[in-house]
Amino acid sequence: MNTNDNNKLYKEKKWGDFAGKKLTAHEENNFGRPVENNVKTRRKIIRAAKKRGCHYCGEMEVCCLEFHHINQAEKLFNIGEASSIFKGVTLEALHKEIEKCEVVCANCHRKIHAGLIEVVK
């Protein structure tokens, strides 16, 4: 089944269509969507990248962590937006964008943009 068939399948099926039917692994994991379009996969990648903790203060609470683009001129997209809404960003592009960043807590991120913390490039 090619990507167009998957997209068509996703648009045509509703959750009620799966009632009482054993799902295939693809339907169960992606509900007929291609893996590239799977929000859960994107969120897992982002969560794994945040496991390092804040580069500056060591904060480890994932809900407090953000990505700071070291060189703002190289920023192609906001990583947080790529996790929740599919905007044509491939998983490879997501990995490359994460590599351009350092993980920082929200507090240190604000201090960086206020000029209170100097980013070492």
TINU-253142 format. One record per atom (N, C-alpha, C): residue number from 1; x negated, y, z; atom name. Coordinates in steps of 0.1 Angstrom, whole numbers, plus 5000, padded with zeros to 4 digits. Layout:
TINU-253142
<pt NUM, <X, Y, Z>, 'CA'>
...
***
This chain:
TINU-253142
<pt 1, <4991, 4988, 5000>, 'N'>
<pt 1, <5000, 5000, 5000>, 'CA'>
<pt 1, <4991, 5012, 5000>, 'C'>
<pt 2, <4993, 5021, 4991>, 'N'>
<pt 2, <4985, 5033, 4990>, 'CA'>
<pt 2, <4990, 5044, 4999>, 'C'>
<pt 3, <4983, 5055, 5000>, 'N'>
<pt 3, <4987, 5067, 5008>, 'CA'>
<pt 3, <5001, 5072, 5005>, 'C'>
<pt 4, <5003, 5073, 4992>, 'N'>
<pt 4, <5017, 5079, 4988>, 'CA'>
<pt 4, <5028, 5070, 4992>, 'C'>
<pt 5, <5026, 5056, 4992>, 'N'>
<pt 5, <5036, 5047, 4996>, 'CA'>
<pt 5, <5038, 5049, 5011>, 'C'>
<pt 6, <5026, 5051, 5019>, 'N'>
<pt 6, <5027, 5052, 5033>, 'CA'>
<pt 6, <5035, 5065, 5037>, 'C'>
<pt 7, <5032, 5076, 5030>, 'N'>
<pt 7, <5039, 5088, 5032>, 'CA'>
<pt 7, <5054, 5087, 5029>, 'C'>
<pt 8, <5057, 5080, 5018>, 'N'>
<pt 8, <5071, 5078, 5015>, 'CA'>
<pt 8, <5078, 5069, 5025>, 'C'>
<pt 9, <5071, 5059, 5030>, 'N'>
<pt 9, <5077, 5050, 5041>, 'CA'>
<pt 9, <5080, 5058, 5053>, 'C'>
<pt 10, <5070, 5067, 5057>, 'N'>
<pt 10, <5072, 5075, 5069>, 'CA'>
<pt 10, <5084, 5084, 5068>, 'C'>
<pt 11, <5086, 5090, 5056>, 'N'>
<pt 11, <5097, 5100, 5054>, 'CA'>
<pt 11, <5111, 5092, 5054>, 'C'>
<pt 12, <5111, 5080, 5049>, 'N'>
<pt 12, <5123, 5073, 5047>, 'CA'>
<pt 12, <5128, 5066, 5060>, 'C'>
<pt 13, <5118, 5061, 5068>, 'N'>
<pt 13, <5122, 5054, 5080>, 'CA'>
<pt 13, <5124, 5063, 5092>, 'C'>
<pt 14, <5133, 5058, 5101>, 'N'>
<pt 14, <5136, 5065, 5113>, 'CA'>
<pt 14, <5133, 5054, 5124>, 'C'>
<pt 15, <5131, 5059, 5137>, 'N'>
<pt 15, <5128, 5049, 5147>, 'CA'>
<pt 15, <5139, 5039, 5148>, 'C'>
<pt 16, <5151, 5042, 5146>, 'N'>
<pt 16, <5162, 5032, 5146>, 'CA'>
<pt 16, <5160, 5021, 5137>, 'C'>
<pt 17, <5153, 5023, 5125>, 'N'>
<pt 17, <5151, 5013, 5116>, 'CA'>
<pt 17, <5142, 5002, 5121>, 'C'>
<pt 18, <5135, 5005, 5132>, 'N'>
<pt 18, <5126, 4995, 5138>, 'CA'>
<pt 18, <5132, 4987, 5149>, 'C'>
<pt 19, <5144, 4990, 5153>, 'N'>
<pt 19, <5151, 4983, 5164>, 'CA'>
<pt 19, <5152, 4968, 5161>, 'C'>
<pt 20, <5147, 4960, 5170>, 'N'>
<pt 20, <5148, 4946, 5169>, 'CA'>
<pt 20, <5139, 4940, 5158>, 'C'>
<pt 21, <5130, 4947, 5153>, 'N'>
<pt 21, <5121, 4942, 5143>, 'CA'>
<pt 21, <5106, 4943, 5148>, 'C'>
<pt 22, <5099, 4932, 5146>, 'N'>
<pt 22, <5085, 4932, 5151>, 'CA'>
<pt 22, <5077, 4941, 5141>, 'C'>
<pt 23, <5070, 4950, 5147>, 'N'>
<pt 23, <5063, 4960, 5139>, 'CA'>
<pt 23, <5049, 4954, 5134>, 'C'>
<pt 24, <5045, 4958, 5122>, 'N'>
<pt 24, <5031, 4955, 5118>, 'CA'>
<pt 24, <5022, 4963, 5126>, 'C'>
<pt 25, <5009, 4960, 5126>, 'N'>
<pt 25, <4999, 4968, 5134>, 'CA'>
<pt 25, <4999, 4982, 5128>, 'C'>
<pt 26, <5000, 4983, 5115>, 'N'>
<pt 26, <5000, 4997, 5109>, 'CA'>
<pt 26, <5012, 5005, 5113>, 'C'>
<pt 27, <5024, 4999, 5113>, 'N'>
<pt 27, <5036, 5006, 5117>, 'CA'>
<pt 27, <5035, 5009, 5132>, 'C'>
<pt 28, <5031, 5000, 5140>, 'N'>
<pt 28, <5030, 5002, 5155>, 'CA'>
<pt 28, <5020, 5014, 5158>, 'C'>
<pt 29, <5009, 5014, 5152>, 'N'>
<pt 29, <4999, 5024, 5155>, 'CA'>
<pt 29, <5001, 5037, 5149>, 'C'>
<pt 30, <5007, 5037, 5137>, 'N'>
<pt 30, <5007, 5049, 5129>, 'CA'>
<pt 30, <5021, 5053, 5124>, 'C'>
<pt 31, <5031, 5044, 5127>, 'N'>
<pt 31, <5045, 5047, 5123>, 'CA'>
<pt 31, <5045, 5050, 5108>, 'C'>
<pt 32, <5038, 5042, 5100>, 'N'>
<pt 32, <5038, 5044, 5086>, 'CA'>
<pt 32, <5029, 5055, 5081>, 'C'>
<pt 33, <5022, 5062, 5090>, 'N'>
<pt 33, <5013, 5073, 5085>, 'CA'>
<pt 33, <4999, 5068, 5083>, 'C'>
<pt 34, <4992, 5074, 5073>, 'N'>
<pt 34, <4978, 5070, 5072>, 'CA'>
<pt 34, <4970, 5073, 5084>, 'C'>
<pt 35, <4959, 5066, 5087>, 'N'>
<pt 35, <4951, 5068, 5099>, 'CA'>
<pt 35, <4946, 5083, 5099>, 'C'>
<pt 36, <4943, 5089, 5088>, 'N'>
<pt 36, <4938, 5102, 5088>, 'CA'>
<pt 36, <4948, 5112, 5094>, 'C'>
<pt 37, <4961, 5108, 5093>, 'N'>
<pt 37, <4971, 5117, 5098>, 'CA'>
<pt 37, <4976, 5114, 5112>, 'C'>
<pt 38, <4969, 5105, 5119>, 'N'>
<pt 38, <4973, 5101, 5132>, 'CA'>
<pt 38, <4968, 5110, 5143>, 'C'>
<pt 39, <4977, 5117, 5149>, 'N'>
<pt 39, <4974, 5127, 5160>, 'CA'>
<pt 39, <4967, 5120, 5172>, 'C'>
<pt 40, <4972, 5108, 5175>, 'N'>
<pt 40, <4965, 5101, 5186>, 'CA'>
<pt 40, <4951, 5098, 5184>, 'C'>
<pt 41, <4947, 5095, 5172>, 'N'>
<pt 41, <4933, 5093, 5168>, 'CA'>
<pt 41, <4925, 5105, 5170>, 'C'>
<pt 42, <4930, 5116, 5165>, 'N'>
<pt 42, <4924, 5129, 5167>, 'CA'>
<pt 42, <4922, 5133, 5181>, 'C'>
<pt 43, <4932, 5131, 5189>, 'N'>
<pt 43, <4931, 5135, 5203>, 'CA'>
<pt 43, <4921, 5126, 5211>, 'C'>
<pt 44, <4920, 5113, 5207>, 'N'>
<pt 44, <4910, 5104, 5213>, 'CA'>
<pt 44, <4896, 5109, 5210>, 'C'>
<pt 45, <4893, 5113, 5197>, 'N'>
<pt 45, <4880, 5119, 5193>, 'CA'>
<pt 45, <4877, 5131, 5201>, 'C'>
<pt 46, <4886, 5140, 5203>, 'N'>
<pt 46, <4884, 5153, 5210>, 'CA'>
<pt 46, <4881, 5150, 5225>, 'C'>
<pt 47, <4889, 5141, 5231>, 'N'>
<pt 47, <4888, 5137, 5245>, 'CA'>
<pt 47, <4874, 5131, 5247>, 'C'>
<pt 48, <4870, 5122, 5238>, 'N'>
<pt 48, <4857, 5116, 5240>, 'CA'>
<pt 48, <4846, 5126, 5239>, 'C'>
<pt 49, <4847, 5136, 5231>, 'N'>
<pt 49, <4837, 5147, 5230>, 'CA'>
<pt 49, <4836, 5155, 5243>, 'C'>
<pt 50, <4847, 5156, 5249>, 'N'>
<pt 50, <4848, 5164, 5262>, 'CA'>
<pt 50, <4842, 5157, 5274>, 'C'>
<pt 51, <4839, 5144, 5273>, 'N'>
<pt 51, <4834, 5136, 5284>, 'CA'>
<pt 51, <4821, 5141, 5289>, 'C'>
<pt 52, <4814, 5149, 5281>, 'N'>
<pt 52, <4801, 5155, 5285>, 'CA'>
<pt 52, <4802, 5165, 5296>, 'C'>
<pt 53, <4814, 5171, 5297>, 'N'>
<pt 53, <4816, 5182, 5307>, 'CA'>
<pt 53, <4811, 5195, 5302>, 'C'>
<pt 54, <4813, 5205, 5310>, 'N'>
<pt 54, <4809, 5219, 5307>, 'CA'>
<pt 54, <4793, 5220, 5306>, 'C'>
<pt 55, <4789, 5225, 5295>, 'N'>
<pt 55, <4774, 5227, 5293>, 'CA'>
<pt 55, <4768, 5236, 5303>, 'C'>
<pt 56, <4775, 5245, 5309>, 'N'>
<pt 56, <4770, 5255, 5318>, 'CA'>
<pt 56, <4772, 5252, 5333>, 'C'>
<pt 57, <4784, 5249, 5337>, 'N'>
<pt 57, <4786, 5247, 5351>, 'CA'>
<pt 57, <4789, 5232, 5355>, 'C'>
<pt 58, <4790, 5223, 5345>, 'N'>
<pt 58, <4792, 5209, 5348>, 'CA'>
<pt 58, <4806, 5205, 5351>, 'C'>
<pt 59, <4816, 5214, 5349>, 'N'>
<pt 59, <4830, 5210, 5351>, 'CA'>
<pt 59, <4833, 5198, 5343>, 'C'>
<pt 60, <4840, 5188, 5349>, 'N'>
<pt 60, <4843, 5175, 5342>, 'CA'>
<pt 60, <4858, 5173, 5339>, 'C'>
<pt 61, <4866, 5181, 5345>, 'N'>
<pt 61, <4881, 5179, 5343>, 'CA'>
<pt 61, <4884, 5183, 5328>, 'C'>
<pt 62, <4889, 5172, 5321>, 'N'>
<pt 62, <4891, 5173, 5306>, 'CA'>
<pt 62, <4901, 5184, 5303>, 'C'>
<pt 63, <4911, 5186, 5311>, 'N'>
<pt 63, <4921, 5196, 5308>, 'CA'>
<pt 63, <4916, 5211, 5309>, 'C'>
<pt 64, <4904, 5212, 5315>, 'N'>
<pt 64, <4898, 5226, 5317>, 'CA'>
<pt 64, <4888, 5228, 5306>, 'C'>
<pt 65, <4885, 5219, 5297>, 'N'>
<pt 65, <4874, 5220, 5288>, 'CA'>
<pt 65, <4878, 5224, 5274>, 'C'>
<pt 66, <4870, 5232, 5268>, 'N'>
<pt 66, <4872, 5237, 5254>, 'CA'>
<pt 66, <4860, 5236, 5246>, 'C'>
<pt 67, <4861, 5239, 5233>, 'N'>
<pt 67, <4850, 5239, 5224>, 'CA'>
<pt 67, <4846, 5253, 5220>, 'C'>
<pt 68, <4833, 5256, 5222>, 'N'>
<pt 68, <4828, 5269, 5218>, 'CA'>
<pt 68, <4819, 5267, 5206>, 'C'>
<pt 69, <4822, 5274, 5195>, 'N'>
<pt 69, <4814, 5273, 5183>, 'CA'>
<pt 69, <4801, 5282, 5186>, 'C'>
<pt 70, <4790, 5275, 5185>, 'N'>
<pt 70, <4777, 5282, 5188>, 'CA'>
<pt 70, <4775, 5293, 5178>, 'C'>
<pt 71, <4777, 5291, 5165>, 'N'>
<pt 71, <4776, 5301, 5155>, 'CA'>
<pt 71, <4790, 5303, 5149>, 'C'>
<pt 72, <4796, 5314, 5153>, 'N'>
<pt 72, <4810, 5317, 5149>, 'CA'>
<pt 72, <4812, 5318, 5134>, 'C'>
<pt 73, <4801, 5322, 5127>, 'N'>
<pt 73, <4802, 5323, 5112>, 'CA'>
<pt 73, <4804, 5310, 5105>, 'C'>
<pt 74, <4800, 5299, 5112>, 'N'>
<pt 74, <4801, 5285, 5106>, 'CA'>
<pt 74, <4815, 5279, 5110>, 'C'>
<pt 75, <4823, 5285, 5118>, 'N'>
<pt 75, <4835, 5280, 5122>, 'CA'>
<pt 75, <4845, 5278, 5110>, 'C'>
<pt 76, <4850, 5266, 5108>, 'N'>
<pt 76, <4859, 5264, 5097>, 'CA'>
<pt 76, <4874, 5263, 5102>, 'C'>
<pt 77, <4876, 5258, 5114>, 'N'>
<pt 77, <4889, 5257, 5120>, 'CA'>
<pt 77, <4888, 5255, 5135>, 'C'>
<pt 78, <4899, 5258, 5142>, 'N'>
<pt 78, <4900, 5256, 5156>, 'CA'>
<pt 78, <4902, 5241, 5159>, 'C'>
<pt 79, <4894, 5235, 5167>, 'N'>
<pt 79, <4895, 5221, 5170>, 'CA'>
<pt 79, <4908, 5217, 5177>, 'C'>
<pt 80, <4912, 5226, 5186>, 'N'>
<pt 80, <4925, 5223, 5192>, 'CA'>
<pt 80, <4937, 5222, 5183>, 'C'>
<pt 81, <4937, 5230, 5173>, 'N'>
<pt 81, <4948, 5230, 5163>, 'CA'>
<pt 81, <4947, 5217, 5154>, 'C'>
<pt 82, <4935, 5212, 5152>, 'N'>
<pt 82, <4933, 5200, 5144>, 'CA'>
<pt 82, <4939, 5188, 5151>, 'C'>
<pt 83, <4939, 5188, 5164>, 'N'>
<pt 83, <4944, 5177, 5172>, 'CA'>
<pt 83, <4959, 5176, 5172>, 'C'>
<pt 84, <4966, 5187, 5171>, 'N'>
<pt 84, <4981, 5186, 5172>, 'CA'>
<pt 84, <4988, 5187, 5159>, 'C'>
<pt 85, <4983, 5193, 5149>, 'N'>
<pt 85, <4990, 5195, 5137>, 'CA'>
<pt 85, <4980, 5191, 5125>, 'C'>
<pt 86, <4985, 5182, 5117>, 'N'>
<pt 86, <4977, 5178, 5105>, 'CA'>
<pt 86, <4976, 5190, 5095>, 'C'>
<pt 87, <4965, 5195, 5093>, 'N'>
<pt 87, <4963, 5206, 5083>, 'CA'>
<pt 87, <4953, 5202, 5072>, 'C'>
<pt 88, <4953, 5190, 5068>, 'N'>
<pt 88, <4944, 5186, 5058>, 'CA'>
<pt 88, <4930, 5184, 5062>, 'C'>
<pt 89, <4928, 5183, 5075>, 'N'>
<pt 89, <4915, 5181, 5081>, 'CA'>
<pt 89, <4912, 5166, 5082>, 'C'>
<pt 90, <4902, 5161, 5076>, 'N'>
<pt 90, <4898, 5147, 5077>, 'CA'>
<pt 90, <4891, 5144, 5091>, 'C'>
<pt 91, <4891, 5131, 5094>, 'N'>
<pt 91, <4884, 5128, 5107>, 'CA'>
<pt 91, <4869, 5131, 5106>, 'C'>
<pt 92, <4863, 5130, 5094>, 'N'>
<pt 92, <4849, 5133, 5092>, 'CA'>
<pt 92, <4847, 5148, 5094>, 'C'>
<pt 93, <4856, 5156, 5089>, 'N'>
<pt 93, <4855, 5171, 5091>, 'CA'>
<pt 93, <4857, 5175, 5105>, 'C'>
<pt 94, <4865, 5168, 5112>, 'N'>
<pt 94, <4867, 5170, 5127>, 'CA'>
<pt 94, <4854, 5167, 5134>, 'C'>
<pt 95, <4848, 5156, 5131>, 'N'>
<pt 95, <4835, 5152, 5138>, 'CA'>
<pt 95, <4824, 5163, 5135>, 'C'>
<pt 96, <4824, 5167, 5122>, 'N'>
<pt 96, <4814, 5177, 5119>, 'CA'>
<pt 96, <4816, 5191, 5126>, 'C'>
<pt 97, <4829, 5194, 5127>, 'N'>
<pt 97, <4832, 5207, 5134>, 'CA'>
<pt 97, <4828, 5206, 5149>, 'C'>
<pt 98, <4831, 5194, 5155>, 'N'>
<pt 98, <4827, 5192, 5169>, 'CA'>
<pt 98, <4812, 5193, 5171>, 'C'>
<pt 99, <4804, 5189, 5161>, 'N'>
<pt 99, <4790, 5189, 5162>, 'CA'>
<pt 99, <4785, 5204, 5162>, 'C'>
<pt 100, <4793, 5213, 5157>, 'N'>
<pt 100, <4789, 5227, 5157>, 'CA'>
<pt 100, <4792, 5234, 5170>, 'C'>
<pt 101, <4797, 5227, 5180>, 'N'>
<pt 101, <4802, 5233, 5192>, 'CA'>
<pt 101, <4795, 5227, 5204>, 'C'>
<pt 102, <4796, 5235, 5215>, 'N'>
<pt 102, <4793, 5229, 5228>, 'CA'>
<pt 102, <4805, 5229, 5237>, 'C'>
<pt 103, <4806, 5220, 5245>, 'N'>
<pt 103, <4818, 5218, 5254>, 'CA'>
<pt 103, <4816, 5227, 5266>, 'C'>
<pt 104, <4825, 5236, 5269>, 'N'>
<pt 104, <4825, 5245, 5280>, 'CA'>
<pt 104, <4838, 5245, 5287>, 'C'>
<pt 105, <4838, 5249, 5300>, 'N'>
<pt 105, <4851, 5250, 5307>, 'CA'>
<pt 105, <4857, 5264, 5303>, 'C'>
<pt 106, <4870, 5265, 5305>, 'N'>
<pt 106, <4877, 5277, 5301>, 'CA'>
<pt 106, <4871, 5290, 5308>, 'C'>
<pt 107, <4866, 5288, 5320>, 'N'>
<pt 107, <4860, 5300, 5327>, 'CA'>
<pt 107, <4847, 5304, 5321>, 'C'>
<pt 108, <4839, 5294, 5318>, 'N'>
<pt 108, <4826, 5298, 5312>, 'CA'>
<pt 108, <4828, 5303, 5298>, 'C'>
<pt 109, <4838, 5297, 5291>, 'N'>
<pt 109, <4841, 5302, 5277>, 'CA'>
<pt 109, <4845, 5317, 5277>, 'C'>
<pt 110, <4853, 5321, 5287>, 'N'>
<pt 110, <4856, 5335, 5288>, 'CA'>
<pt 110, <4844, 5344, 5291>, 'C'>
<pt 111, <4835, 5338, 5299>, 'N'>
<pt 111, <4823, 5346, 5303>, 'CA'>
<pt 111, <4813, 5347, 5291>, 'C'>
<pt 112, <4813, 5337, 5282>, 'N'>
<pt 112, <4805, 5337, 5270>, 'CA'>
<pt 112, <4810, 5348, 5261>, 'C'>
<pt 113, <4823, 5349, 5259>, 'N'>
<pt 113, <4828, 5359, 5250>, 'CA'>
<pt 113, <4828, 5373, 5256>, 'C'>
<pt 114, <4827, 5374, 5269>, 'N'>
<pt 114, <4826, 5387, 5276>, 'CA'>
<pt 114, <4811, 5391, 5277>, 'C'>
<pt 115, <4802, 5382, 5273>, 'N'>
<pt 115, <4788, 5386, 5273>, 'CA'>
<pt 115, <4781, 5383, 5286>, 'C'>
<pt 116, <4787, 5376, 5296>, 'N'>
<pt 116, <4782, 5374, 5309>, 'CA'>
<pt 116, <4773, 5361, 5309>, 'C'>
<pt 117, <4775, 5352, 5299>, 'N'>
<pt 117, <4767, 5341, 5298>, 'CA'>
<pt 117, <4760, 5341, 5284>, 'C'>
<pt 118, <4747, 5339, 5283>, 'N'>
<pt 118, <4741, 5340, 5270>, 'CA'>
<pt 118, <4740, 5326, 5265>, 'C'>
<pt 119, <4744, 5324, 5252>, 'N'>
<pt 119, <4744, 5311, 5245>, 'CA'>
<pt 119, <4730, 5309, 5240>, 'C'>
<pt 120, <4724, 5298, 5243>, 'N'>
<pt 120, <4711, 5295, 5238>, 'CA'>
<pt 120, <4713, 5286, 5226>, 'C'>
<pt 121, <4708, 5291, 5214>, 'N'>
<pt 121, <4710, 5284, 5202>, 'CA'>
<pt 121, <4699, 5275, 5198>, 'C'>
***
